[in-house]
Amino acid sequence: MDLVEVLPQLHMFRFPIGQAYLWRDGTDLTLIDAGDIDAAPAIEAAVRGLGLDPDGISRIVVTHGHRDHYGSAQVLADRHGAEILAHRLDAPVIRGEEEIADPALLDWERPLYEHALTVPPAPPTRVDRELADGDEIRFGSGARVVHAPGHTPGSIGIHLPHHGVLFTGDCVAGVGQVMLGVFNIDRPRAVASFRQLAALEPDTVCFGHGDPLTVDAAAVLRASADRDSGLQVEHG
């Protein structure tokens, strides 16, 4: 796992597949996603390497119900007393009460999807607080939940307007170029969610997969959303 500083109060954990983020408000820590089932020791070691105590993890915000994003959430929450938060539409999947729907794969996504399936299955994981669009979460001077369905029904972005930071989950990817995320259950809704997130005009954008966007972020995100919306019209 690689630890990458995005901002002085924001770090990224980069795993073999996907990534998670740590936001710091003094000693109060928030995880945005939690990696797969094997990620907890590396996350804890990285937090300690920053001179912080993992017991400061107060909350784990899960952007959606895919195994590479919540696999270690309950282990970390149980060890450090954190609250687990997720959108109400993906909460039953995260709890193990429902199966996640299969994505509508494009041809070029199929080999990528086969690779993604190598991530170990995630255990049923409790959700302490079910989120909805517009909810506030008490970190980052007032984080806002943005319901961004399409990748999954309960996919969310997390917007920190005071800091100009946006976490997109897997609605948007930054692998090679900024683009619509892959493996979407409902591609047209995902495209609409991409445009909704771009309209927030953030200064820093953190993706579920790919390097964070820190230069001309609002313009790049908007142009990428417009491009992918045009492709959806052409091929939809």
C-alpha positions in Angstrom: 0.0 0.0 0.0 1.2 3.5 -0.8 0.5 6.6 1.4 0.1 9.8 -0.6 -0.4 13.3 0.8 -3.1 15.1 -1.2 -3.4 18.1 1.2 -1.9 18.7 4.6 -5.1 17.3 6.2 -5.8 14.7 3.5 -4.0 11.5 2.6 -4.7 8.8 0.2 -4.2 5.0 0.8 -3.5 3.4 -2.5 -4.1 -0.4 -2.6 -3.4 -2.9 -5.4 -7.1 -2.3 -6.4 -8.7 1.0 -5.5 -8.0 3.4 -2.7 -9.3 5.1 0.4 -8.8 8.5 2.1 -8.0 9.9 5.5 -9.3 13.3 6.5 -7.8 14.9 9.6 -9.5 17.5 11.8 -6.8 17.7 14.5 -6.9 14.3 16.2 -10.4 13.5 14.9 -10.0 11.3 11.9 -12.4 10.3 9.1 -12.0 7.5 6.6 -13.6 7.7 3.2 -13.9 4.0 2.3 -11.8 1.3 4.0 -10.2 -0.9 1.3 -10.7 -4.6 1.0 -10.8 -7.2 3.8 -7.0 -7.3 4.2 -6.5 -3.5 4.3 -6.9 -2.8 8.0 -3.3 -3.4 9.2 -1.8 -1.3 6.5 -4.3 1.6 7.2 -3.5 1.4 10.9 0.2 1.4 10.3 0.0 4.4 7.9 -2.1 6.4 10.4 0.5 5.7 13.1 3.2 6.7 10.6 1.6 10.1 10.3 2.0 10.5 14.1 -1.7 9.8 14.7 -3.6 7.3 16.8 -6.0 5.0 14.9 -8.3 5.3 17.9 -9.0 8.8 16.6 -10.9 7.3 13.7 -14.4 8.5 14.5 -16.3 7.6 11.3 -15.9 5.5 8.2 -17.9 6.8 5.3 -18.6 4.1 2.6 -19.1 5.6 -0.8 -20.9 2.5 -2.1 -21.5 -1.2 -1.6 -18.5 -2.8 -3.5 -16.2 -5.1 -1.7 -13.0 -3.1 -2.3 -14.5 -0.1 -0.5 -15.9 -1.5 2.7 -14.0 -4.8 3.3 -12.1 -3.6 6.3 -14.7 -1.1 7.6 -16.1 -3.3 10.4 -12.7 -4.5 11.6 -11.5 -0.9 11.9 -14.7 0.3 13.4 -14.7 -2.5 16.1 -11.1 -1.8 17.0 -11.3 1.9 17.2 -14.9 2.7 18.1 -15.8 4.3 14.7 -19.3 4.8 13.3 -19.9 3.3 9.8 -22.0 5.5 7.4 -23.4 4.6 4.0 -26.4 5.5 1.8 -29.6 3.8 2.7 -29.9 2.2 -0.8 -26.6 0.4 -0.5 -26.8 -0.3 3.2 -28.6 -3.7 2.8 -25.8 -4.8 0.5 -23.1 -3.8 2.9 -24.9 -5.6 5.7 -25.1 -8.8 3.6 -28.9 -8.7 3.4 -29.0 -8.2 -0.4 -26.8 -9.1 -3.3 -25.3 -6.2 -5.3 -26.8 -6.0 -8.8 -24.5 -7.0 -11.7 -23.1 -4.1 -13.8 -24.1 -3.5 -17.4 -20.6 -4.0 -18.8 -19.2 -2.5 -22.0 -17.1 -4.9 -24.0 -13.8 -3.2 -23.0 -14.8 -3.4 -19.3 -15.1 -7.2 -19.2 -11.4 -8.0 -18.7 -11.1 -5.3 -16.1 -14.1 -6.7 -14.3 -12.6 -10.2 -14.2 -9.5 -8.7 -12.6 -11.7 -6.7 -10.1 -13.3 -10.0 -9.0 -10.0 -11.1 -7.5 -10.7 -8.8 -4.6 -11.7 -11.1 -1.7 -15.4 -11.0 -0.7 -16.3 -8.6 2.0 -18.0 -9.8 5.2 -21.4 -8.5 6.2 -20.7 -5.1 7.7 -22.9 -3.1 10.0 -24.1 0.4 8.9 -24.6 2.6 12.0 -26.1 5.5 10.1 -27.9 5.4 6.8 -27.4 8.5 4.7 -29.5 10.4 2.2 -28.8 13.2 -0.3 -28.0 16.5 1.4 -27.2 15.0 4.8 -24.4 16.7 6.7 -21.6 14.7 8.3 -19.6 16.3 11.1 -16.1 16.5 9.7 -14.2 18.8 7.3 -16.1 21.9 8.5 -19.4 20.3 7.4 -19.3 17.5 4.8 -22.3 17.1 2.5 -23.6 13.9 1.1 -24.3 14.0 -2.7 -26.4 11.0 -3.9 -24.7 10.0 -7.1 -26.5 6.8 -8.3 -25.7 4.8 -11.4 -22.5 3.0 -10.4 -24.7 1.5 -7.7 -28.1 2.7 -6.5 -26.7 4.1 -3.3 -23.4 5.6 -4.6 -22.5 8.9 -3.0 -20.1 11.7 -3.3 -18.8 13.6 -0.3 -18.4 17.3 -0.7 -16.4 19.5 1.7 -17.5 23.0 0.4 -15.4 24.9 3.0 -12.2 23.2 1.7 -13.2 22.8 -1.9 -12.7 19.0 -1.7 -14.9 16.4 -3.4 -14.8 12.6 -3.0 -16.5 10.9 -6.0 -16.4 7.3 -5.0 -16.5 5.2 -8.2 -18.9 7.5 -10.1 -15.8 9.2 -11.6 -12.3 7.7 -12.2 -8.9 9.3 -12.7 -7.0 6.4 -14.2 -5.0 7.9 -17.1 -7.7 10.5 -17.7 -10.7 11.8 -15.8 -13.6 9.8 -16.9 -16.9 8.1 -15.9 -16.2 5.3 -13.6 -16.5 1.7 -14.8 -18.8 -1.2 -14.0 -21.9 0.9 -13.7 -25.3 -0.8 -13.0 -27.1 2.1 -14.7 -24.8 4.0 -17.1 -27.2 6.9 -18.0 -27.8 7.6 -14.3 -24.1 7.4 -13.7 -23.5 10.0 -16.5 -26.1 12.3 -14.9 -24.4 11.9 -11.5 -21.1 12.8 -13.1 -22.5 16.0 -14.3 -24.1 16.7 -10.9 -20.7 16.3 -9.2 -18.9 18.4 -11.7 -21.4 21.2 -11.1 -20.0 21.5 -7.6 -16.8 23.0 -9.1 -14.3 21.6 -6.5 -10.7 22.6 -6.2 -9.5 19.0 -5.3 -11.2 15.8 -6.5 -10.5 12.4 -5.0 -11.5 9.3 -6.9 -12.1 5.8 -5.9 -9.6 4.7 -8.5 -6.9 7.0 -10.0 -4.8 9.9 -8.9 -6.5 12.8 -7.2 -7.1 15.9 -9.3 -5.5 19.0 -7.8 -4.8 21.4 -10.7 -7.7 23.1 -12.7 -9.9 20.5 -11.0 -13.3 22.2 -11.7 -12.5 22.8 -15.4 -11.2 19.3 -16.0 -14.1 17.7 -14.2 -16.6 19.7 -16.1 -15.0 19.1 -19.5 -14.8 15.4 -18.7 -18.4 15.2 -17.7 -19.5 17.1 -20.8 -17.4 14.7 -23.0 -18.9 11.5 -21.4 -22.4 13.0 -21.6 -21.9 13.5 -25.3 -20.7 9.9 -25.7 -23.8 8.7 -23.9 -26.0 10.6 -26.3 -24.2 9.2 -29.3 -24.2 5.6 -28.1 -27.3 5.6 -25.9 
